[in-house]
Amino acid sequence: MEGSDCPWRNGLKPMLALTRHRNPLVEISLLRHSVGALSARRHGCVHCHRTPLIGEVVHLYDDRLVCELCRPLHRERPGRSEIVRSPEHERAVRARPRAA
């Protein structure tokens, strides 16, 4: 077998050799940063801090979001209740009525 046939003989390391020298502290730091960025954009319940699921009914009390599980903690009626929709809901293609 010639030296040009094997990539590691030409100075190129195989992918497996490159993955063995990972830095777990950097990986953990990047993961925490990305999770923190995602959770900062989400609205959670003011009581349990849980992010409501798609299709779940949430209740709004003066711009405070309360999930269905924490609703019994409030005696008064909510200002309004809404169903949680997927992020794609706003970007969905909708049929428009034809112009007259």
C-alpha positions, 0 to 999 in steps of 0.5 A: 500500500502506497503512502498516498493511499492512506490519509493519515500518512499524508499528514491528514488525521482521520475524523476519529482521531480528531474527535478524541481530543474534545474539550468537555468544558467548552462543550458544556459552556456552549450548551448552557449558552444556547439553552439560556438564549432559547429560554430567554425568548420563551414565556413561562408561568409566573408560578412554576416557571414551566414553558406551556406546551403547544395546544395548552390553554394559558390564562393571562392576569394583567400580562402575567401568564399562568399555566393550566396547572397553576390556574387553581392558585387564583380565585379571580377570573383571568383577563383572557385565556389563549391556546398556545400555538406553534411558532410556525402559526404566524408564518403559515400560508393562509387562503385569502378571500378573492377580491370582488 
